Amino acid sequence: MKTDFANNLKNEAMKTTIQKGMEQIAINSIAIANAVIYAISQPSDVEIGDIIIKTKLIKFVI
């Protein structure tokens, strides 16, 4: 998620790296809010057990 977390870092190299990464792969907060709204607006007979929100821009290998 795009945040201002990196702005508080003292290490300039780390700050720059995090900011660049965030610009490339971070999910916009509106997109996350829309996903949550979708989940909580389901009918009362539907139970949402888990919500995983992740970017489609990178692939995670486990």
PyMOL Python script that loads the backbone (N, CA, C, O; Angstrom):
from pymol import cmd

cmd.read_pdbstr("""\
ATOM      1  N   MET A   1       0.841  -1.170   0.000  1.00  0.00           N
ATOM      2  CA  MET A   1       0.000   0.000   0.000  1.00  0.00           C
ATOM      3  C   MET A   1       0.890   1.239   0.000  1.00  0.00           C
ATOM      4  O   MET A   1       1.927   1.268   0.662  1.00  0.00           O
ATOM      5  N   LYS A   2       0.491   2.226  -0.722  1.00  0.00           N
ATOM      6  CA  LYS A   2       1.270   3.465  -0.773  1.00  0.00           C
ATOM      7  C   LYS A   2       1.094   4.228   0.541  1.00  0.00           C
ATOM      8  O   LYS A   2      -0.020   4.573   0.934  1.00  0.00           O
ATOM      9  N   THR A   3       2.213   4.478   1.202  1.00  0.00           N
ATOM     10  CA  THR A   3       2.209   5.229   2.455  1.00  0.00           C
ATOM     11  C   THR A   3       3.370   6.217   2.442  1.00  0.00           C
ATOM     12  O   THR A   3       4.154   6.257   1.494  1.00  0.00           O
ATOM     13  N   ASP A   4       3.471   7.004   3.489  1.00  0.00           N
ATOM     14  CA  ASP A   4       4.603   7.921   3.627  1.00  0.00           C
ATOM     15  C   ASP A   4       5.655   7.358   4.586  1.00  0.00           C
ATOM     16  O   ASP A   4       6.473   8.107   5.121  1.00  0.00           O
ATOM     17  N   PHE A   5       5.632   6.046   4.802  1.00  0.00           N
ATOM     18  CA  PHE A   5       6.569   5.378   5.704  1.00  0.00           C
ATOM     19  C   PHE A   5       8.019   5.776   5.447  1.00  0.00           C
ATOM     20  O   PHE A   5       8.749   6.092   6.387  1.00  0.00           O
ATOM     21  N   ALA A   6       8.434   5.764   4.203  1.00  0.00           N
ATOM     22  CA  ALA A   6       9.837   6.021   3.859  1.00  0.00           C
ATOM     23  C   ALA A   6      10.265   7.446   4.181  1.00  0.00           C
ATOM     24  O   ALA A   6      11.455   7.701   4.371  1.00  0.00           O
ATOM     25  N   ASN A   7       9.339   8.360   4.244  1.00  0.00           N
ATOM     26  CA  ASN A   7       9.691   9.759   4.513  1.00  0.00           C
ATOM     27  C   ASN A   7      10.366   9.940   5.864  1.00  0.00           C
ATOM     28  O   ASN A   7      11.103  10.907   6.059  1.00  0.00           O
ATOM     29  N   ASN A   8      10.129   9.036   6.792  1.00  0.00           N
ATOM     30  CA  ASN A   8      10.684   9.147   8.136  1.00  0.00           C
ATOM     31  C   ASN A   8      12.040   8.455   8.300  1.00  0.00           C
ATOM     32  O   ASN A   8      12.623   8.493   9.384  1.00  0.00           O
ATOM     33  N   LEU A   9      12.541   7.831   7.249  1.00  0.00           N
ATOM     34  CA  LEU A   9      13.816   7.126   7.335  1.00  0.00           C
ATOM     35  C   LEU A   9      14.988   8.103   7.259  1.00  0.00           C
ATOM     36  O   LEU A   9      14.967   9.056   6.479  1.00  0.00           O
ATOM     37  N   LYS A  10      15.989   7.858   8.063  1.00  0.00           N
ATOM     38  CA  LYS A  10      17.191   8.704   8.066  1.00  0.00           C
ATOM     39  C   LYS A  10      18.179   8.271   6.988  1.00  0.00           C
ATOM     40  O   LYS A  10      18.879   9.108   6.418  1.00  0.00           O
ATOM     41  N   ASN A  11      18.239   6.968   6.704  1.00  0.00           N
ATOM     42  CA  ASN A  11      19.154   6.432   5.707  1.00  0.00           C
ATOM     43  C   ASN A  11      18.617   6.777   4.320  1.00  0.00           C
ATOM     44  O   ASN A  11      17.615   6.212   3.883  1.00  0.00           O
ATOM     45  N   GLU A  12      19.278   7.698   3.632  1.00  0.00           N
ATOM     46  CA  GLU A  12      18.797   8.197   2.342  1.00  0.00           C
ATOM     47  C   GLU A  12      18.753   7.114   1.267  1.00  0.00           C
ATOM     48  O   GLU A  12      17.837   7.099   0.444  1.00  0.00           O
ATOM     49  N   ALA A  13      19.731   6.209   1.264  1.00  0.00           N
ATOM     50  CA  ALA A  13      19.744   5.140   0.261  1.00  0.00           C
ATOM     51  C   ALA A  13      18.542   4.223   0.453  1.00  0.00           C
ATOM     52  O   ALA A  13      17.880   3.854  -0.517  1.00  0.00           O
ATOM     53  N   MET A  14      18.260   3.856   1.692  1.00  0.00           N
ATOM     54  CA  MET A  14      17.118   2.993   1.979  1.00  0.00           C
ATOM     55  C   MET A  14      15.813   3.719   1.662  1.00  0.00           C
ATOM     56  O   MET A  14      14.879   3.139   1.107  1.00  0.00           O
ATOM     57  N   LYS A  15      15.772   4.980   2.021  1.00  0.00           N
ATOM     58  CA  LYS A  15      14.581   5.799   1.755  1.00  0.00           C
ATOM     59  C   LYS A  15      14.268   5.828   0.265  1.00  0.00           C
ATOM     60  O   LYS A  15      13.120   5.633  -0.135  1.00  0.00           O
ATOM     61  N   THR A  16      15.286   6.071  -0.559  1.00  0.00           N
ATOM     62  CA  THR A  16      15.120   6.133  -2.007  1.00  0.00           C
ATOM     63  C   THR A  16      14.693   4.783  -2.568  1.00  0.00           C
ATOM     64  O   THR A  16      13.817   4.719  -3.431  1.00  0.00           O
ATOM     65  N   THR A  17      15.301   3.708  -2.087  1.00  0.00           N
ATOM     66  CA  THR A  17      14.960   2.364  -2.556  1.00  0.00           C
ATOM     67  C   THR A  17      13.511   2.030  -2.254  1.00  0.00           C
ATOM     68  O   THR A  17      12.794   1.512  -3.111  1.00  0.00           O
ATOM     69  N   ILE A  18      13.079   2.326  -1.033  1.00  0.00           N
ATOM     70  CA  ILE A  18      11.697   2.034  -0.639  1.00  0.00           C
ATOM     71  C   ILE A  18      10.726   2.886  -1.441  1.00  0.00           C
ATOM     72  O   ILE A  18       9.695   2.387  -1.890  1.00  0.00           O
ATOM     73  N   GLN A  19      11.035   4.142  -1.623  1.00  0.00           N
ATOM     74  CA  GLN A  19      10.140   5.015  -2.385  1.00  0.00           C
ATOM     75  C   GLN A  19      10.002   4.556  -3.838  1.00  0.00           C
ATOM     76  O   GLN A  19       8.900   4.568  -4.387  1.00  0.00           O
ATOM     77  N   LYS A  20      11.112   4.152  -4.463  1.00  0.00           N
ATOM     78  CA  LYS A  20      11.054   3.658  -5.840  1.00  0.00           C
ATOM     79  C   LYS A  20      10.234   2.377  -5.915  1.00  0.00           C
ATOM     80  O   LYS A  20       9.409   2.217  -6.815  1.00  0.00           O
ATOM     81  N   GLY A  21      10.459   1.461  -4.970  1.00  0.00           N
ATOM     82  CA  GLY A  21       9.706   0.215  -4.949  1.00  0.00           C
ATOM     83  C   GLY A  21       8.221   0.458  -4.747  1.00  0.00           C
ATOM     84  O   GLY A  21       7.380  -0.195  -5.367  1.00  0.00           O
ATOM     85  N   MET A  22       7.911   1.401  -3.876  1.00  0.00           N
ATOM     86  CA  MET A  22       6.514   1.717  -3.600  1.00  0.00           C
ATOM     87  C   MET A  22       5.832   2.276  -4.839  1.00  0.00           C
ATOM     88  O   MET A  22       4.677   1.951  -5.113  1.00  0.00           O
ATOM     89  N   GLU A  23       6.530   3.103  -5.580  1.00  0.00           N
ATOM     90  CA  GLU A  23       5.949   3.661  -6.800  1.00  0.00           C
ATOM     91  C   GLU A  23       5.700   2.577  -7.849  1.00  0.00           C
ATOM     92  O   GLU A  23       4.766   2.682  -8.645  1.00  0.00           O
ATOM     93  N   GLN A  24       6.531   1.542  -7.850  1.00  0.00           N
ATOM     94  CA  GLN A  24       6.413   0.486  -8.858  1.00  0.00           C
ATOM     95  C   GLN A  24       5.360  -0.556  -8.507  1.00  0.00           C
ATOM     96  O   GLN A  24       4.660  -1.035  -9.399  1.00  0.00           O
ATOM     97  N   ILE A  25       5.225  -0.924  -7.228  1.00  0.00           N
ATOM     98  CA  ILE A  25       4.367  -2.064  -6.901  1.00  0.00           C
ATOM     99  C   ILE A  25       3.298  -1.809  -5.846  1.00  0.00           C
ATOM    100  O   ILE A  25       2.447  -2.671  -5.626  1.00  0.00           O
ATOM    101  N   ALA A  26       3.312  -0.676  -5.199  1.00  0.00           N
ATOM    102  CA  ALA A  26       2.358  -0.450  -4.111  1.00  0.00           C
ATOM    103  C   ALA A  26       0.932  -0.325  -4.642  1.00  0.00           C
ATOM    104  O   ALA A  26       0.697   0.213  -5.724  1.00  0.00           O
ATOM    105  N   ILE A  27      -0.002  -0.832  -3.857  1.00  0.00           N
ATOM    106  CA  ILE A  27      -1.416  -0.764  -4.220  1.00  0.00           C
ATOM    107  C   ILE A  27      -1.982   0.550  -3.690  1.00  0.00           C
ATOM    108  O   ILE A  27      -1.717   0.939  -2.552  1.00  0.00           O
ATOM    109  N   ASN A  28      -2.745   1.210  -4.509  1.00  0.00           N
ATOM    110  CA  ASN A  28      -3.379   2.463  -4.124  1.00  0.00           C
ATOM    111  C   ASN A  28      -4.383   2.206  -3.008  1.00  0.00           C
ATOM    112  O   ASN A  28      -5.084   1.195  -3.032  1.00  0.00           O
ATOM    113  N   SER A  29      -4.463   3.096  -2.041  1.00  0.00           N
ATOM    114  CA  SER A  29      -5.363   2.919  -0.901  1.00  0.00           C
ATOM    115  C   SER A  29      -6.833   2.855  -1.319  1.00  0.00           C
ATOM    116  O   SER A  29      -7.634   2.206  -0.645  1.00  0.00           O
ATOM    117  N   ILE A  30      -7.194   3.506  -2.399  1.00  0.00           N
ATOM    118  CA  ILE A  30      -8.582   3.450  -2.894  1.00  0.00           C
ATOM    119  C   ILE A  30      -8.913   2.039  -3.373  1.00  0.00           C
ATOM    120  O   ILE A  30     -10.021   1.552  -3.149  1.00  0.00           O
ATOM    121  N   ALA A  31      -7.966   1.387  -4.025  1.00  0.00           N
ATOM    122  CA  ALA A  31      -8.182   0.012  -4.496  1.00  0.00           C
ATOM    123  C   ALA A  31      -8.389  -0.926  -3.302  1.00  0.00           C
ATOM    124  O   ALA A  31      -9.233  -1.821  -3.355  1.00  0.00           O
ATOM    125  N   ILE A  32      -7.634  -0.726  -2.246  1.00  0.00           N
ATOM    126  CA  ILE A  32      -7.796  -1.551  -1.048  1.00  0.00           C
ATOM    127  C   ILE A  32      -9.151  -1.278  -0.402  1.00  0.00           C
ATOM    128  O   ILE A  32      -9.846  -2.208   0.006  1.00  0.00           O
ATOM    129  N   ALA A  33      -9.518  -0.023  -0.311  1.00  0.00           N
ATOM    130  CA  ALA A  33     -10.821   0.328   0.260  1.00  0.00           C
ATOM    131  C   ALA A  33     -11.953  -0.286  -0.556  1.00  0.00           C
ATOM    132  O   ALA A  33     -12.927  -0.776   0.016  1.00  0.00           O
ATOM    133  N   ASN A  34     -11.843  -0.268  -1.871  1.00  0.00           N
ATOM    134  CA  ASN A  34     -12.870  -0.874  -2.720  1.00  0.00           C
ATOM    135  C   ASN A  34     -12.983  -2.379  -2.501  1.00  0.00           C
ATOM    136  O   ASN A  34     -14.086  -2.925  -2.514  1.00  0.00           O
ATOM    137  N   ALA A  35     -11.860  -3.047  -2.302  1.00  0.00           N
ATOM    138  CA  ALA A  35     -11.883  -4.487  -2.035  1.00  0.00           C
ATOM    139  C   ALA A  35     -12.581  -4.781  -0.708  1.00  0.00           C
ATOM    140  O   ALA A  35     -13.360  -5.729  -0.610  1.00  0.00           O
ATOM    141  N   VAL A  36     -12.307  -3.978   0.296  1.00  0.00           N
ATOM    142  CA  VAL A  36     -12.951  -4.157   1.609  1.00  0.00           C
ATOM    143  C   VAL A  36     -14.451  -3.870   1.505  1.00  0.00           C
ATOM    144  O   VAL A  36     -15.266  -4.608   2.059  1.00  0.00           O
ATOM    145  N   ILE A  37     -14.808  -2.816   0.805  1.00  0.00           N
ATOM    146  CA  ILE A  37     -16.231  -2.494   0.617  1.00  0.00           C
ATOM    147  C   ILE A  37     -16.944  -3.643  -0.082  1.00  0.00           C
ATOM    148  O   ILE A  37     -18.057  -4.006   0.299  1.00  0.00           O
ATOM    149  N   TYR A  38     -16.317  -4.210  -1.092  1.00  0.00           N
ATOM    150  CA  TYR A  38     -16.905  -5.352  -1.795  1.00  0.00           C
ATOM    151  C   TYR A  38     -17.153  -6.500  -0.819  1.00  0.00           C
ATOM    152  O   TYR A  38     -18.231  -7.094  -0.819  1.00  0.00           O
ATOM    153  N   ALA A  39     -16.163  -6.810   0.006  1.00  0.00           N
ATOM    154  CA  ALA A  39     -16.287  -7.930   0.939  1.00  0.00           C
ATOM    155  C   ALA A  39     -17.393  -7.702   1.964  1.00  0.00           C
ATOM    156  O   ALA A  39     -18.176  -8.611   2.237  1.00  0.00           O
ATOM    157  N   ILE A  40     -17.466  -6.510   2.530  1.00  0.00           N
ATOM    158  CA  ILE A  40     -18.455  -6.274   3.590  1.00  0.00           C
ATOM    159  C   ILE A  40     -19.853  -5.999   3.055  1.00  0.00           C
ATOM    160  O   ILE A  40     -20.816  -5.959   3.820  1.00  0.00           O
ATOM    161  N   SER A  41     -19.969  -5.808   1.736  1.00  0.00           N
ATOM    162  CA  SER A  41     -21.291  -5.542   1.176  1.00  0.00           C
ATOM    163  C   SER A  41     -21.978  -6.805   0.656  1.00  0.00           C
ATOM    164  O   SER A  41     -23.024  -6.724   0.013  1.00  0.00           O
ATOM    165  N   GLN A  42     -21.398  -7.955   0.929  1.00  0.00           N
ATOM    166  CA  GLN A  42     -22.006  -9.212   0.495  1.00  0.00           C
ATOM    167  C   GLN A  42     -23.248  -9.516   1.326  1.00  0.00           C
ATOM    168  O   GLN A  42     -23.394  -9.009   2.439  1.00  0.00           O
ATOM    169  N   PRO A  43     -24.142 -10.342   0.787  1.00  0.00           N
ATOM    170  CA  PRO A  43     -25.367 -10.674   1.524  1.00  0.00           C
ATOM    171  C   PRO A  43     -25.066 -11.258   2.904  1.00  0.00           C
ATOM    172  O   PRO A  43     -23.990 -11.810   3.131  1.00  0.00           O
ATOM    173  N   SER A  44     -26.015 -11.134   3.811  1.00  0.00           N
ATOM    174  CA  SER A  44     -25.804 -11.572   5.191  1.00  0.00           C
ATOM    175  C   SER A  44     -25.591 -13.080   5.307  1.00  0.00           C
ATOM    176  O   SER A  44     -25.060 -13.547   6.314  1.00  0.00           O
ATOM    177  N   ASP A  45     -25.997 -13.851   4.293  1.00  0.00           N
ATOM    178  CA  ASP A  45     -25.784 -15.290   4.355  1.00  0.00           C
ATOM    179  C   ASP A  45     -24.439 -15.712   3.755  1.00  0.00           C
ATOM    180  O   ASP A  45     -24.175 -16.903   3.587  1.00  0.00           O
ATOM    181  N   VAL A  46     -23.604 -14.742   3.437  1.00  0.00           N
ATOM    182  CA  VAL A  46     -22.263 -15.006   2.918  1.00  0.00           C
ATOM    183  C   VAL A  46     -21.255 -14.613   3.987  1.00  0.00           C
ATOM    184  O   VAL A  46     -21.283 -13.493   4.498  1.00  0.00           O
ATOM    185  N   GLU A  47     -20.366 -15.542   4.321  1.00  0.00           N
ATOM    186  CA  GLU A  47     -19.329 -15.255   5.310  1.00  0.00           C
ATOM    187  C   GLU A  47     -17.986 -15.114   4.602  1.00  0.00           C
ATOM    188  O   GLU A  47     -17.579 -15.987   3.836  1.00  0.00           O
ATOM    189  N   ILE A  48     -17.323 -14.027   4.863  1.00  0.00           N
ATOM    190  CA  ILE A  48     -15.981 -13.799   4.321  1.00  0.00           C
ATOM    191  C   ILE A  48     -14.994 -14.231   5.398  1.00  0.00           C
ATOM    192  O   ILE A  48     -14.919 -13.613   6.460  1.00  0.00           O
ATOM    193  N   GLY A  49     -14.241 -15.287   5.128  1.00  0.00           N
ATOM    194  CA  GLY A  49     -13.314 -15.822   6.118  1.00  0.00           C
ATOM    195  C   GLY A  49     -11.956 -15.143   6.092  1.00  0.00           C
ATOM    196  O   GLY A  49     -11.413 -14.796   7.140  1.00  0.00           O
ATOM    197  N   ASP A  50     -11.419 -14.956   4.929  1.00  0.00           N
ATOM    198  CA  ASP A  50     -10.091 -14.365   4.775  1.00  0.00           C
ATOM    199  C   ASP A  50     -10.115 -13.412   3.595  1.00  0.00           C
ATOM    200  O   ASP A  50     -10.799 -13.644   2.598  1.00  0.00           O
ATOM    201  N   ILE A  51      -9.366 -12.351   3.726  1.00  0.00           N
ATOM    202  CA  ILE A  51      -9.195 -11.428   2.606  1.00  0.00           C
ATOM    203  C   ILE A  51      -7.697 -11.266   2.383  1.00  0.00           C
ATOM    204  O   ILE A  51      -6.963 -10.864   3.285  1.00  0.00           O
ATOM    205  N   ILE A  52      -7.260 -11.579   1.183  1.00  0.00           N
ATOM    206  CA  ILE A  52      -5.855 -11.377   0.817  1.00  0.00           C
ATOM    207  C   ILE A  52      -5.850 -10.383  -0.329  1.00  0.00           C
ATOM    208  O   ILE A  52      -6.410 -10.636  -1.396  1.00  0.00           O
ATOM    209  N   ILE A  53      -5.219  -9.265  -0.094  1.00  0.00           N
ATOM    210  CA  ILE A  53      -5.125  -8.235  -1.121  1.00  0.00           C
ATOM    211  C   ILE A  53      -3.654  -8.090  -1.471  1.00  0.00           C
ATOM    212  O   ILE A  53      -2.831  -7.760  -0.617  1.00  0.00           O
ATOM    213  N   LYS A  54      -3.330  -8.339  -2.732  1.00  0.00           N
ATOM    214  CA  LYS A  54      -1.934  -8.215  -3.154  1.00  0.00           C
ATOM    215  C   LYS A  54      -1.874  -7.667  -4.564  1.00  0.00           C
ATOM    216  O   LYS A  54      -2.835  -7.764  -5.327  1.00  0.00           O
ATOM    217  N   THR A  55      -0.761  -7.105  -4.891  1.00  0.00           N
ATOM    218  CA  THR A  55      -0.576  -6.531  -6.212  1.00  0.00           C
ATOM    219  C   THR A  55      -0.419  -7.630  -7.256  1.00  0.00           C
ATOM    220  O   THR A  55       0.122  -8.698  -6.970  1.00  0.00           O
ATOM    221  N   LYS A  56      -0.887  -7.363  -8.443  1.00  0.00           N
ATOM    222  CA  LYS A  56      -0.707  -8.289  -9.556  1.00  0.00           C
ATOM    223  C   LYS A  56       0.609  -8.007 -10.282  1.00  0.00           C
ATOM    224  O   LYS A  56       0.963  -8.712 -11.227  1.00  0.00           O
ATOM    225  N   LEU A  57       1.320  -6.993  -9.847  1.00  0.00           N
ATOM    226  CA  LEU A  57       2.534  -6.567 -10.553  1.00  0.00           C
ATOM    227  C   LEU A  57       3.748  -7.438 -10.286  1.00  0.00           C
ATOM    228  O   LEU A  57       4.685  -7.451 -11.083  1.00  0.00           O
ATOM    229  N   ILE A  58       3.746  -8.170  -9.170  1.00  0.00           N
ATOM    230  CA  ILE A  58       4.882  -9.037  -8.860  1.00  0.00           C
ATOM    231  C   ILE A  58       4.371 -10.421  -8.497  1.00  0.00           C
ATOM    232  O   ILE A  58       3.244 -10.565  -8.023  1.00  0.00           O
ATOM    233  N   LYS A  59       5.175 -11.414  -8.710  1.00  0.00           N
ATOM    234  CA  LYS A  59       4.827 -12.786  -8.366  1.00  0.00           C
ATOM    235  C   LYS A  59       5.636 -13.197  -7.133  1.00  0.00           C
ATOM    236  O   LYS A  59       6.850 -13.002  -7.075  1.00  0.00           O
ATOM    237  N   PHE A  60       4.939 -13.768  -6.155  1.00  0.00           N
ATOM    238  CA  PHE A  60       5.612 -14.256  -4.968  1.00  0.00           C
ATOM    239  C   PHE A  60       5.863 -15.738  -5.109  1.00  0.00           C
ATOM    240  O   PHE A  60       4.953 -16.488  -5.463  1.00  0.00           O
ATOM    241  N   VAL A  61       7.069 -16.173  -4.842  1.00  0.00           N
ATOM    242  CA  VAL A  61       7.414 -17.583  -4.919  1.00  0.00           C
ATOM    243  C   VAL A  61       7.696 -18.061  -3.504  1.00  0.00           C
ATOM    244  O   VAL A  61       8.524 -17.495  -2.789  1.00  0.00           O
ATOM    245  N   ILE A  62       6.992 -19.111  -3.119  1.00  0.00           N
ATOM    246  CA  ILE A  62       7.204 -19.675  -1.772  1.00  0.00           C
ATOM    247  C   ILE A  62       7.854 -21.019  -1.898  1.00  0.00           C
ATOM    248  O   ILE A  62       8.123 -21.671  -0.889  1.00  0.00           O
TER     249      ILE A  62
END
""", "prot")
cmd.dss("prot")
cmd.show_as("cartoon", "prot")
cmd.util.cbc("prot")
cmd.orient("prot")
